């Protein structure tokens, strides 16, 4: 029962990705992750209009697949290494689900990039979910460790999505406050709702605006001793003036109290054998379908130096092509 | 350059599946597979309305991903182990692309199976393509070897699709004729076209009808010394009378000349660690979304015996859950 999930075969990974996608859409991902396990009644609560016999069939399939373990007392429990499987499934979900409009319409994108770009959009929810699955092991832990290392009292997260990172941080450090900025009204509304539910409303501000706005109005950065930006800076990298303006605004605020930026982003076409395949896909889809040209490591470093930062440290993270820049001074 | 493709990581497999899907849709899969390599001019011919700069960008991404090797003379060549990568990508393409309507609409299927079943259909082309990718290493070679082993002079293929198996067979054995039966008018038309192009029209008959029709009219089986059926018998297994009728018709014809049936199909919820995850997905999607209950190995064997076959040999093939039944007597 506790043999490691045989992730070495492609068929296993394909099946896990499909089943975990179905489970996510059925609203039971958190039950699968629960250390206490769950019962048939619990899944019934997750989606009351699904007949019990259909739930039974789905759970039986997850057990047969080895993703779920059925205990004798009627409790179900995700297998102990489910976080590893989910992280691996995240790459498949990102490539084959979140980016489906780009992958499935490649001929149209190659014939008429602008026309296709105007016609096809990704499902923002699955972009977020698959990024989270990849991130749990692909880039999130080292970024989080870097953020908490200097005991910050105020952290600003650029491109904060539903503020998952800030919520985790504030739960762990009760003397800390946070502010998240995101372009998406839906993500900000969800962040506000989740913060209230977690009792964090008093320490977590959510601001619905583009990070470009920091050039003209840097006030949201006030009092920050850490500014984090995960996979958002590349969106403004095509406009060097905007990128420089945002970085300068961050530095002006951070310098006063010896703070730092933690920027996690991607470099194009990483050449390490471990990285090259996924990095090539990530780079190509961003360039071809989203008009985003990822800066090279050197271009990232130049941008930080241009903004006045004296110290720039670059680390390769686990997600192929991802890099963490810790920037200060 | 010739290091084995690092298929051990999920990210590699996800990227390969996405890139190979794009290449297939762009019409260059056969170029990637070509032992002679190909040039930028060749891809231009595959899709003349794609601008050369877009082709260059796509090929550069495939090279960066390690799927393609660029020679100094301007020739491109798929990496030597591309067939292995394509086989592995086949599982991902089957789960995450061919079955997308079922995977992406799981809540709807669990709430209202019949309604969702009437609303969502799979893309037949990608069902066929992903099955072919899986089959090249997952079940096709042993079935082919079994078919040619006794030097047949006439082979009938049930559920023949575009008659790829028969065409390969007739090319290899010039004293052999074949007949393919398939439900799909589009597949039969394509099979007829491909047979003509391959100069096989005189030896290859294509019949557009359901295999159920063999119960009342077994004439298409005339003179066969091998009848092959790949993943088609499970479609009629829910109607035991029909299954028995088809198998009896086959036996009546084969018995006269000591021929055999080669049936490749799936068993439900295979329990081997190597098989369980993909087999569970295959079983669940067939039951939940297509109303197909796969027979167990014992049920398959009973059906063959009921039809009068004396000898039934079952072999597990590489595709998780797939089995080959060689049946005679």
Boltz contact constraints between the chains, C-beta under 6 A:
constraints:
  - contact:
      token1: [A, 6]
      token2: [B, 273]
      max_distance: 6.0
  - contact:
      token1: [A, 10]
      token2: [B, 13]
      max_distance: 6.0
  - contact:
      token1: [A, 10]
      token2: [B, 88]
      max_distance: 6.0
  - contact:
      token1: [A, 10]
      token2: [B, 91]
      max_distance: 6.0
  - contact:
      token1: [A, 11]
      token2: [B, 91]
      max_distance: 6.0
  - contact:
      token1: [A, 11]
      token2: [B, 278]
      max_distance: 6.0
  - contact:
      token1: [A, 11]
      token2: [B, 320]
      max_distance: 6.0
  - contact:
      token1: [A, 12]
      token2: [B, 277]
      max_distance: 6.0
  - contact:
      token1: [A, 13]
      token2: [B, 10]
      max_distance: 6.0
  - contact:
      token1: [A, 14]
      token2: [B, 91]
      max_distance: 6.0
  - contact:
      token1: [A, 14]
      token2: [B, 92]
      max_distance: 6.0
  - contact:
      token1: [A, 14]
      token2: [B, 95]
      max_distance: 6.0
  - contact:
      token1: [A, 15]
      token2: [B, 277]
      max_distance: 6.0
  - contact:
      token1: [A, 15]
      token2: [B, 278]
      max_distance: 6.0
  - contact:
      token1: [A, 15]
      token2: [B, 281]
      max_distance: 6.0
  - contact:
      token1: [A, 18]
      token2: [B, 95]
      max_distance: 6.0
  - contact:
      token1: [A, 18]
      token2: [B, 103]
      max_distance: 6.0
  - contact:
      token1: [A, 18]
      token2: [B, 281]
      max_distance: 6.0
  - contact:
      token1: [A, 21]
      token2: [B, 103]
      max_distance: 6.0
  - contact:
      token1: [A, 22]
      token2: [B, 103]
      max_distance: 6.0
  - contact:
      token1: [A, 22]
      token2: [B, 106]
      max_distance: 6.0
  - contact:
      token1: [A, 25]
      token2: [B, 106]
      max_distance: 6.0
  - contact:
      token1: [A, 25]
      token2: [B, 107]
      max_distance: 6.0
  - contact:
      token1: [A, 26]
      token2: [B, 106]
      max_distance: 6.0
  - contact:
      token1: [A, 26]
      token2: [B, 107]
      max_distance: 6.0
  - contact:
      token1: [A, 49]
      token2: [B, 111]
      max_distance: 6.0
  - contact:
      token1: [A, 50]
      token2: [B, 110]
      max_distance: 6.0
  - contact:
      token1: [A, 50]
      token2: [B, 111]
      max_distance: 6.0
  - contact:
      token1: [A, 54]
      token2: [B, 110]
      max_distance: 6.0
  - contact:
      token1: [A, 61]
      token2: [B, 280]
      max_distance: 6.0
  - contact:
      token1: [A, 61]
      token2: [B, 284]
      max_distance: 6.0
  - contact:
      token1: [A, 64]
      token2: [B, 269]
      max_distance: 6.0
  - contact:
      token1: [A, 64]
      token2: [B, 280]
      max_distance: 6.0
  - contact:
      token1: [A, 65]
      token2: [B, 277]
      max_distance: 6.0
  - contact:
      token1: [A, 65]
      token2: [B, 280]
      max_distance: 6.0
  - contact:
      token1: [A, 66]
      token2: [B, 276]
      max_distance: 6.0
  - contact:
      token1: [A, 66]
      token2: [B, 277]
      max_distance: 6.0
  - contact:
      token1: [A, 88]
      token2: [B, 10]
      max_distance: 6.0
  - contact:
      token1: [A, 91]
      token2: [B, 10]
      max_distance: 6.0
  - contact:
      token1: [A, 91]
      token2: [B, 11]
      max_distance: 6.0
  - contact:
      token1: [A, 91]
      token2: [B, 14]
      max_distance: 6.0
  - contact:
      token1: [A, 92]
      token2: [B, 14]
      max_distance: 6.0
  - contact:
      token1: [A, 95]
      token2: [B, 14]
      max_distance: 6.0
  - contact:
      token1: [A, 95]
      token2: [B, 18]
      max_distance: 6.0
  - contact:
      token1: [A, 96]
      token2: [B, 96]
      max_distance: 6.0
  - contact:
      token1: [A, 103]
      token2: [B, 18]
      max_distance: 6.0
  - contact:
      token1: [A, 103]
      token2: [B, 21]
      max_distance: 6.0
  - contact:
      token1: [A, 103]
      token2: [B, 22]
      max_distance: 6.0
  - contact:
      token1: [A, 106]
      token2: [B, 22]
      max_distance: 6.0
  - contact:
      token1: [A, 106]
      token2: [B, 25]
      max_distance: 6.0
  - contact:
      token1: [A, 106]
      token2: [B, 26]
      max_distance: 6.0
  - contact:
      token1: [A, 107]
      token2: [B, 25]
      max_distance: 6.0
  - contact:
      token1: [A, 107]
      token2: [B, 26]
      max_distance: 6.0
  - contact:
      token1: [A, 110]
      token2: [B, 50]
      max_distance: 6.0
  - contact:
      token1: [A, 110]
      token2: [B, 54]
      max_distance: 6.0
  - contact:
      token1: [A, 111]
      token2: [B, 49]
      max_distance: 6.0
  - contact:
      token1: [A, 111]
      token2: [B, 50]
      max_distance: 6.0
  - contact:
      token1: [A, 269]
      token2: [B, 64]
      max_distance: 6.0
  - contact:
      token1: [A, 273]
      token2: [B, 6]
      max_distance: 6.0
  - contact:
      token1: [A, 276]
      token2: [B, 66]
      max_distance: 6.0
  - contact:
      token1: [A, 277]
      token2: [B, 12]
      max_distance: 6.0
  - contact:
      token1: [A, 277]
      token2: [B, 15]
      max_distance: 6.0
  - contact:
      token1: [A, 277]
      token2: [B, 65]
      max_distance: 6.0
  - contact:
      token1: [A, 277]
      token2: [B, 66]
      max_distance: 6.0
  - contact:
      token1: [A, 278]
      token2: [B, 11]
      max_distance: 6.0
  - contact:
      token1: [A, 278]
      token2: [B, 15]
      max_distance: 6.0
  - contact:
      token1: [A, 280]
      token2: [B, 61]
      max_distance: 6.0
  - contact:
      token1: [A, 280]
      token2: [B, 64]
      max_distance: 6.0
  - contact:
      token1: [A, 280]
      token2: [B, 65]
      max_distance: 6.0
  - contact:
      token1: [A, 281]
      token2: [B, 15]
      max_distance: 6.0
  - contact:
      token1: [A, 281]
      token2: [B, 18]
      max_distance: 6.0
  - contact:
      token1: [A, 284]
      token2: [B, 61]
      max_distance: 6.0
  - contact:
      token1: [A, 320]
      token2: [B, 11]
      max_distance: 6.0
